Amino acid sequence: MRRLVPAALLALTAAGLATPAAAGADPTPGDPAYTARDAQNIADAYGRITGPGGQLQNPAYLPALVQAATATGVAQLLTQVASPTRPAITPGNVFPGWNVGNPLRAGWDGSRGVSRQVSFENRYGALLRGTVYRPLDGAHDPYTGARLTPPYPGVVITEGSVQGSEGMYAWLAEDLAERGYVVLTYDVQGQGTSETLPHLDPPSGAPVGDPNALPFCNPFAAPEDGEMSGCPGVPSQQLSNFVVGTEDALDFFTSRRNPFRRDLDLSPDPHPFTSGRTTRIAIIGHSMGAAAVSKVQGTDDRVATVVALDKLAGPGASGALDGSGNVPTVPALAVQSEYGFTVSPWTLSGGSSLTPQPSPEGPDPHRERATGYDAWRAAGVDSMLVVPRASTHLEYTDIPLVLPASRYGQDLTSVYVQRWLDHYLKHAPARPLLARTLRYLEPAGNAEWRPVRLDRDANLSFYYCSAYGFHAGRDLVTNGDIASVGC
């Protein structure tokens, strides 16, 4: 059933909206108009680099990138030199620019929020590094002007695989912190600036009990459950490493070792959305991190809601998502992409965006719903799926100049994450999740944040269905095809 709230609650003025190129009437696969529309969509998948206000169009971007890459590279080098027995053998720790995030955000710390670098060991003794964020003391919400008062709900963000690093996700941490959240980003073992190897039993011939004897573990030992080698977390590109990282990050985040723990609201929620889940903590993950949080939300009672950035994994998910044993338990927001690491024409839209296959009949509108959203709805758990138009798997990471991402996919994602967490962690009304016009504050460089207004429907995929089914007050509001794609 499709239930609609009154139009007055949904519609805002459309003046000044950021909208992609008009799609026009819906053509059919094989028509010249269909191919032309698809070609425009492919071009728009590089909008973060080439679009209006994008990396190559903003004169502030390149100077800021050089400055940030230099500062970050030097800081990481000094940190590694100071801890020689904790080697991070990763691109994020070696290549300048890999871990800088969006250099236009320089100056956020101290002017819009506060951040502090942290480190903690995972259960296998590997040193993980990260950053915690919180609002400024006495700050006001930059969107509403309301005063922000601690304690605040908490958020833990787990990065993606293929050498994602926490700096790539600072955009979301900062967006949330300045609106009244305490947020932790971190690098899982073997990525970013976190240590590559665990510290377990020393190898044969090393002094007994010496934790600094290379290689710090026995690679020939029998692997633990879910691990691929006798050195847990090696290689880093395995789902268990991201599950362990999420669970151990939650341990650190809720412990007294968290320097911002006094700002974190650890009181029980008297009106939880999920029975037995009385915390005010969300977990967010991207890519393999999304697969990890899809698992952890079903097993860790500290989690009140989950956000999966490409993709939410239900119990039927296979391959890299591996949904075996997943139980839809807490409200879930899924933001998923049309394309994977590369951008391909509609004739290769079969399979998953991460592993495209031939699709002579055109894209399957249900493709993104099928990974996890449908399982959450079948279980009767609140959920929402957003598929930004021309989006790639890299929307959710800040990477300079090289890899594809749409112009407004990250903006759209941040707005929905903010509104989802406001509802499920702060008990704010759900109606803003249904709005047709969205407002976002986007960094422009030189300590300036500019408002962007987004037309929802124009920025949603016309290939794959976006959908929602959640409670707004006592009512269940549902729409299995927000943009009328064909589900």
C-alpha positions as CSV (number, residue, x, y, z in Angstrom):
1,M,0.0,0.0,0.0
2,R,1.2,3.5,-0.8
3,R,0.3,6.1,1.8
4,L,0.9,9.8,1.2
5,V,1.3,12.6,3.7
6,P,-0.3,15.9,2.8
7,A,1.4,17.8,0.1
8,A,2.0,20.8,2.3
9,L,4.3,18.7,4.3
10,L,6.2,17.5,1.3
11,A,6.6,20.4,-1.1
12,L,9.0,23.3,-0.7
13,T,9.7,26.0,-3.3
14,A,11.7,24.7,-6.2
15,A,13.6,28.0,-6.8
16,G,17.3,27.6,-7.1
17,L,17.2,23.8,-7.1
18,A,20.3,21.8,-8.1
19,T,18.9,19.4,-10.7
20,P,20.7,17.2,-13.2
21,A,20.0,17.4,-16.9
22,A,16.3,16.7,-17.7
23,A,15.7,13.0,-18.5
24,G,12.6,13.8,-20.7
25,A,10.0,11.2,-21.5
26,D,10.8,7.6,-20.7
27,P,12.2,6.0,-23.8
28,T,12.7,2.2,-24.2
29,P,15.9,0.2,-24.5
30,G,17.3,0.4,-28.0
31,D,15.7,3.7,-28.9
32,P,18.2,6.4,-29.9
33,A,16.6,8.6,-27.2
34,Y,17.3,5.8,-24.6
35,T,21.0,5.6,-25.7
36,A,21.3,9.4,-25.6
37,R,19.9,9.6,-22.1
38,D,22.2,6.8,-21.0
39,A,25.2,8.6,-22.4
40,Q,24.2,11.7,-20.5
41,N,23.9,9.7,-17.3
42,I,27.4,8.2,-17.9
43,A,28.8,11.8,-18.3
44,D,27.0,12.9,-15.1
45,A,28.6,10.0,-13.2
46,Y,31.8,12.2,-13.4
47,G,30.1,15.3,-12.1
48,R,32.0,15.5,-8.9
49,I,35.1,16.2,-11.0
50,T,33.7,18.0,-14.1
51,G,30.3,19.3,-13.0
52,P,29.4,22.9,-12.0
53,G,31.3,23.6,-8.7
54,G,33.2,20.3,-9.1
55,Q,36.8,19.6,-8.4
56,L,38.1,21.0,-11.7
57,Q,35.6,23.8,-11.8
58,N,36.3,25.3,-8.4
59,P,39.5,27.4,-8.4
60,A,39.9,26.8,-4.7
61,Y,40.2,23.0,-5.0
62,L,43.7,22.4,-6.4
63,P,45.5,24.8,-4.1
64,A,43.6,23.3,-1.1
65,L,44.5,19.8,-2.3
66,V,48.2,20.5,-2.5
67,Q,48.2,22.0,1.0
68,A,46.1,19.2,2.6
69,A,48.1,16.4,0.9
70,T,51.4,17.9,2.1
71,A,50.2,18.4,5.7
72,T,48.6,15.0,5.9
73,G,51.5,13.1,4.3
74,V,54.0,14.7,6.7
75,A,51.8,14.0,9.8
76,Q,51.3,10.4,8.8
77,L,55.1,9.9,8.2
78,L,55.9,11.3,11.6
79,T,53.4,9.1,13.2
80,Q,54.8,6.0,11.5
81,V,58.4,6.9,12.4
82,A,57.3,7.3,16.0
83,S,55.8,3.7,16.1
84,P,58.2,1.5,14.1
85,T,56.8,-1.7,15.5
86,R,53.3,-0.8,14.3
87,P,53.7,-0.7,10.5
88,A,50.8,0.4,8.4
89,I,51.8,-0.9,4.9
90,T,49.0,0.7,3.0
91,P,48.4,3.2,0.1
92,G,46.6,5.5,2.5
93,N,49.8,5.7,4.6
94,V,52.2,6.1,1.7
95,F,50.7,8.0,-1.2
96,P,50.1,11.7,-0.9
97,G,46.5,12.7,-1.3
98,W,45.0,9.2,-0.6
99,N,43.8,10.1,2.8
100,V,43.0,13.8,2.6
101,G,39.3,13.6,2.0
102,N,37.8,16.8,0.7
103,P,40.4,19.6,1.0
104,L,37.7,22.2,0.7
105,R,36.7,21.2,4.3
106,A,39.9,22.6,5.7
107,G,39.2,24.8,8.7
108,W,36.1,22.8,9.8
109,D,37.9,21.7,13.0
110,G,37.6,24.6,15.5
111,S,35.1,26.6,13.5
112,R,32.2,24.2,12.9
113,G,33.1,21.3,15.2
114,V,35.9,19.6,17.1
115,S,37.9,16.5,16.2
116,R,40.7,14.5,17.9
117,Q,42.8,11.7,16.6
118,V,42.6,8.5,18.6
119,S,44.1,5.0,18.5
120,F,43.1,1.6,20.0
121,E,43.9,-2.0,19.6
122,N,41.5,-4.5,18.1
123,R,41.0,-7.9,19.7
124,Y,44.1,-9.3,17.9
125,G,46.4,-6.6,19.1
126,A,46.6,-4.6,15.9
127,L,46.7,-0.8,16.4
128,L,43.8,0.9,14.8
129,R,43.8,4.7,14.3
130,G,40.8,7.0,13.9
131,T,39.2,10.3,14.7
132,V,36.4,11.3,16.9
133,Y,34.2,14.4,16.2
134,R,31.8,16.4,18.2
135,P,30.0,19.8,18.1
136,L,31.7,22.9,19.3
137,D,30.9,23.9,22.9
138,G,27.9,26.2,22.8
139,A,27.3,25.6,19.1
140,H,24.1,26.1,17.2
141,D,22.7,23.8,14.5
142,P,23.8,25.4,11.1
143,Y,20.5,24.4,9.5
144,T,17.9,25.4,12.2
145,G,19.8,27.7,14.5
146,A,18.8,25.7,17.5
147,R,21.3,25.5,20.3
148,L,23.1,22.1,20.6
149,T,23.3,20.7,24.1
150,P,25.2,17.6,25.2
151,P,25.0,14.7,25.6
152,Y,24.6,13.6,22.0
153,P,23.8,10.4,20.2
154,G,26.7,8.5,18.8
155,V,27.7,7.2,15.3
156,V,30.5,4.8,14.3
157,I,31.5,4.8,10.6
158,T,33.2,1.8,9.1
159,E,35.0,2.4,5.8
160,G,35.0,0.4,2.6
161,S,37.4,-2.1,1.3
162,V,40.0,-1.9,-1.5
163,Q,42.0,0.4,0.7
164,G,39.4,2.9,1.8
165,S,40.7,5.2,4.5
166,E,39.0,7.2,7.2
167,G,39.8,10.6,5.7
168,M,37.6,9.7,2.8
169,Y,34.6,9.7,5.2
170,A,35.3,12.9,7.1
171,W,32.6,14.6,5.1
172,L,29.9,12.6,6.7
173,A,31.4,12.7,10.2
174,E,31.7,16.5,10.1
175,D,28.2,16.9,8.7
176,L,26.8,14.8,11.6
177,A,29.0,16.3,14.3
178,E,28.0,19.9,13.6
179,R,24.3,18.9,13.9
180,G,24.7,17.3,17.3
181,Y,26.3,13.9,17.2
182,V,29.6,12.3,18.5
183,V,31.1,10.4,15.6
184,L,34.0,8.0,15.2
185,T,35.7,7.2,11.9
186,Y,38.6,4.7,11.9
187,D,40.7,2.5,9.7
188,V,40.2,-1.2,9.9
189,Q,43.3,-3.3,10.3
190,G,45.5,-3.2,7.2
191,Q,43.9,0.0,5.7
192,G,44.6,3.7,6.0
193,T,46.9,4.4,8.9
194,S,46.0,1.3,10.9
195,E,48.5,-1.4,11.5
196,T,48.7,-4.2,8.9
197,L,49.6,-7.2,11.2
198,P,48.1,-8.5,14.4
199,H,50.1,-9.1,17.6
200,L,49.5,-12.7,18.6
201,D,51.8,-15.6,19.5
202,P,55.3,-14.9,18.3
203,P,56.8,-17.0,15.5
204,S,59.1,-19.9,16.2
205,G,62.5,-18.8,17.4
206,A,61.3,-15.4,18.8
207,P,61.7,-14.7,22.5
208,V,58.7,-16.0,24.4
209,G,56.1,-13.3,24.9
210,D,57.9,-10.8,22.7
211,P,55.0,-8.8,21.0
212,N,57.4,-7.0,18.7
213,A,58.9,-10.0,17.0
214,L,58.2,-10.0,13.3
215,P,55.8,-11.0,11.8
216,F,53.9,-10.6,15.2
217,C,51.8,-13.7,14.4
218,N,52.1,-17.2,13.0
219,P,50.9,-17.2,9.4
220,F,51.0,-21.0,9.4
221,A,48.6,-21.4,12.3
222,A,45.1,-22.7,11.7
223,P,42.8,-19.7,10.8
224,E,40.2,-18.6,13.3
225,D,36.6,-18.8,12.3
226,G,35.9,-16.4,9.4
227,E,39.6,-15.7,8.9
228,M,41.7,-16.5,5.8
229,S,45.1,-17.0,7.5
230,G,46.7,-17.7,10.8
231,C,47.3,-13.9,11.0
232,P,43.8,-12.5,11.7
233,G,42.9,-9.5,9.5
234,V,45.4,-10.6,6.8
235,P,44.6,-10.0,4.1
236,S,42.6,-6.9,5.0
237,Q,40.1,-7.5,2.2
238,Q,37.9,-10.0,4.0
239,L,34.5,-9.4,5.6
240,S,35.5,-10.7,9.0
241,N,38.1,-7.9,9.3
242,F,35.3,-5.3,8.8
243,V,33.0,-7.1,11.3
244,V,35.8,-7.2,13.9
245,G,36.6,-3.6,13.2
246,T,33.0,-2.5,13.7
247,E,32.6,-4.4,16.9
248,D,35.9,-3.3,18.4
249,A,35.3,0.3,17.3
250,L,32.0,0.2,19.3
251,D,33.9,-1.1,22.3
252,F,36.4,1.8,22.1
253,F,33.7,4.4,21.3
254,T,31.6,3.5,24.4
255,S,34.6,3.1,26.7
256,R,36.3,5.6,28.9
257,R,39.1,5.7,26.4
258,N,37.0,7.8,24.1
259,P,38.1,11.4,24.8
260,F,34.6,12.7,23.9
261,R,32.8,10.1,26.0
262,R,31.4,12.8,28.3
263,D,29.6,14.3,25.3
264,L,28.1,10.9,24.3
265,D,24.6,10.1,25.4
266,L,24.8,6.6,27.0
267,S,21.5,6.9,28.8
268,P,18.8,4.3,27.9
269,D,16.2,5.4,25.4
270,P,12.8,5.0,27.1
271,H,11.0,4.7,23.8
272,P,13.2,2.6,21.5
273,F,12.2,1.8,18.0
274,T,13.4,-1.8,18.4
275,S,12.6,-3.8,21.6
276,G,15.8,-4.3,23.6
277,R,17.8,-1.7,21.7
278,T,17.8,1.2,24.1
279,T,21.0,2.9,23.0
280,R,21.3,6.0,20.9
281,I,24.0,4.7,18.7
282,A,24.1,4.1,14.9
283,I,26.6,2.2,12.8
284,I,27.3,3.3,9.2
285,G,29.3,1.3,6.7
286,H,30.4,1.6,3.1
287,S,31.0,-1.2,0.6
288,M,32.4,-4.1,2.7
289,G,31.8,-1.9,5.7
290,A,28.2,-1.9,4.6
291,A,28.2,-5.7,4.5
292,A,29.7,-5.7,8.0
293,V,27.2,-3.3,9.6
294,S,24.4,-5.3,8.0
295,K,25.7,-8.2,10.1
296,V,26.5,-6.4,13.3
297,Q,23.1,-4.7,13.5
298,G,21.5,-8.1,14.1
299,T,23.9,-9.3,16.8
300,D,25.1,-6.2,18.8
301,D,22.5,-4.8,21.2
302,R,24.4,-1.5,21.3
303,V,23.1,-0.6,17.8
304,A,19.8,1.3,17.5
305,T,19.8,1.9,13.7
306,V,22.1,1.1,10.7
307,V,23.0,2.9,7.5
308,A,24.5,0.9,4.6
309,L,26.2,2.8,1.8
310,D,26.2,0.5,-1.2
311,K,24.9,-1.9,-0.1
312,L,22.5,-3.1,2.6
313,A,22.8,-6.9,2.8
314,G,19.8,-9.1,3.6
315,P,20.1,-12.8,4.5
316,G,19.9,-13.7,0.8
317,A,22.8,-11.5,-0.3
318,S,25.7,-13.4,-1.8
319,G,29.2,-12.8,-3.1
320,A,31.1,-10.0,-1.5
321,L,28.0,-8.9,0.5
322,D,27.6,-12.4,2.1
323,G,24.4,-12.0,3.9
324,S,24.5,-15.5,5.4
325,G,23.1,-15.3,9.0
326,N,22.0,-11.7,8.6
327,V,18.8,-10.9,10.6
328,P,17.0,-7.6,9.8
329,T,16.6,-6.2,13.3
330,V,16.9,-2.4,13.5
331,P,15.7,0.3,11.2
332,A,17.9,0.5,8.1
333,L,18.7,3.3,5.6
334,A,20.3,2.0,2.4
335,V,21.9,4.4,-0.1
336,Q,22.9,2.4,-3.1
337,S,24.5,3.2,-6.5
338,E,23.7,2.7,-10.2
339,Y,27.4,2.0,-11.1
340,G,30.3,0.3,-9.4
341,F,34.0,1.3,-9.5
342,T,33.6,1.9,-13.2
343,V,30.8,3.4,-15.3
344,S,29.3,1.2,-18.0
345,P,26.4,1.5,-20.5
346,W,22.9,0.2,-19.9
347,T,23.7,-3.0,-21.8
348,L,26.0,-4.0,-18.9
349,S,23.5,-3.3,-16.1
350,G,22.8,-6.9,-15.3
351,G,24.0,-8.6,-12.1
352,S,25.2,-6.2,-9.4
353,S,26.6,-2.8,-9.9
354,L,29.9,-4.2,-8.4
355,T,30.0,-7.0,-10.9
356,P,28.1,-5.9,-14.0
357,Q,26.8,-8.4,-16.5
358,P,25.1,-8.2,-19.9
359,S,21.5,-6.9,-19.8
360,P,20.0,-6.8,-23.3
361,E,16.5,-6.1,-21.9
362,G,17.8,-3.1,-19.9
363,P,18.2,-2.4,-16.2
364,D,16.1,-4.4,-13.7
365,P,14.3,-1.7,-11.6
366,H,14.2,-4.1,-8.6
367,R,18.0,-4.7,-8.6
368,E,18.8,-2.4,-5.7
369,R,15.7,-3.3,-3.6
370,A,16.7,-6.9,-3.8
371,T,20.0,-6.7,-1.9
372,G,18.5,-5.9,1.5
373,Y,15.6,-3.4,1.5
374,D,13.0,-6.1,0.5
375,A,14.2,-8.4,3.3
376,W,13.9,-5.6,5.9
377,R,10.3,-4.8,4.7
378,A,9.4,-8.5,4.7
379,A,10.6,-8.7,8.3
380,G,8.4,-5.7,9.2
381,V,11.4,-3.5,10.1
382,D,11.5,0.2,9.1
383,S,13.7,0.8,6.1
384,M,14.4,3.2,3.3
385,L,16.3,2.9,0.0
386,V,17.8,5.8,-1.9
387,V,19.4,5.4,-5.3
388,P,21.0,8.7,-6.4
389,R,21.0,9.3,-10.2
390,A,24.3,8.7,-12.0
391,S,25.8,7.4,-8.7
392,T,28.8,5.2,-8.5
393,H,30.3,3.0,-5.7
394,L,32.6,5.9,-4.9
395,E,29.9,8.5,-4.1
396,Y,30.6,7.9,-0.4
397,T,34.3,8.5,-0.4
398,D,36.1,11.8,-1.0
399,I,38.8,11.0,-3.6
400,P,40.5,13.7,-5.6
401,L,40.3,14.1,-9.4
402,V,40.6,10.4,-10.4
403,L,37.5,8.2,-9.8
404,P,33.9,8.7,-10.9
405,A,31.2,10.1,-8.7
406,S,28.1,12.2,-9.4
407,R,27.9,15.9,-8.6
408,Y,25.1,15.7,-6.0
409,G,25.1,12.1,-4.8
410,Q,27.1,12.8,-1.7
411,D,24.9,15.8,-0.9
412,L,21.8,13.7,-1.2
413,T,23.3,11.0,0.9
414,S,24.3,13.3,3.7
415,V,20.8,14.8,3.8
416,Y,19.1,11.5,4.1
417,V,21.6,10.2,6.7
418,Q,21.1,13.3,8.8
419,R,17.3,13.0,8.7
420,W,17.3,9.3,9.3
421,L,19.4,9.5,12.4
422,D,17.5,12.5,13.6
423,H,14.4,10.4,13.6
424,Y,15.8,7.1,14.9
425,L,18.3,8.5,17.5
426,K,16.7,11.8,18.4
427,H,13.0,11.0,17.9
428,A,12.6,13.9,15.5
429,P,9.6,13.7,13.2
430,A,9.9,11.4,10.2
431,R,8.2,13.8,7.8
432,P,11.4,15.4,6.6
433,L,12.4,12.1,5.1
434,L,9.4,12.5,2.7
435,A,10.3,16.0,1.5
436,R,10.6,16.6,-2.2
437,T,13.1,19.5,-1.8
438,L,16.2,19.0,0.3
439,R,18.7,21.6,1.6
440,Y,22.4,20.9,2.1
441,L,25.4,23.0,3.2
442,E,28.3,22.3,0.8
443,P,31.9,23.3,1.4
444,A,33.2,25.7,-1.2
445,G,36.7,26.3,0.1
446,N,38.2,29.2,2.1
447,A,36.1,28.3,5.1
448,E,32.8,28.9,3.2
449,W,29.8,26.6,3.2
450,R,27.1,27.3,0.6
451,P,23.5,26.2,0.6
452,V,22.4,23.8,-2.1
453,R,18.8,22.9,-2.8
454,L,18.1,19.5,-4.3
455,D,15.0,18.4,-6.1
456,R,14.5,14.9,-4.8
457,D,12.9,13.2,-7.8
458,A,15.3,14.8,-10.3
459,N,18.2,13.4,-8.3
460,L,16.9,9.9,-7.9
461,S,17.7,7.1,-10.4
462,F,15.4,6.6,-13.3
463,Y,16.8,3.0,-13.7
464,Y,16.5,1.6,-10.2
465,C,13.7,2.0,-7.6
466,S,14.1,4.0,-4.5
467,A,11.6,3.1,-1.8
468,Y,10.6,3.5,1.8
469,G,8.5,1.8,4.4
470,F,8.6,3.2,7.9
471,H,6.5,4.5,10.7
472,A,5.7,8.2,11.0
473,G,4.0,8.6,14.3
474,R,1.4,5.8,14.4
475,D,1.1,5.5,10.7
476,L,3.1,3.2,8.4
477,V,4.1,5.2,5.3
478,T,5.1,3.2,2.3
479,N,6.2,3.7,-1.3
480,G,7.9,1.0,-3.2
481,D,8.8,3.2,-6.1
482,I,9.4,6.8,-5.2
483,A,10.5,8.0,-8.6
484,S,8.0,5.8,-10.6
485,V,10.7,3.7,-12.2
486,G,8.6,0.6,-12.6
487,C,8.6,-1.5,-9.4
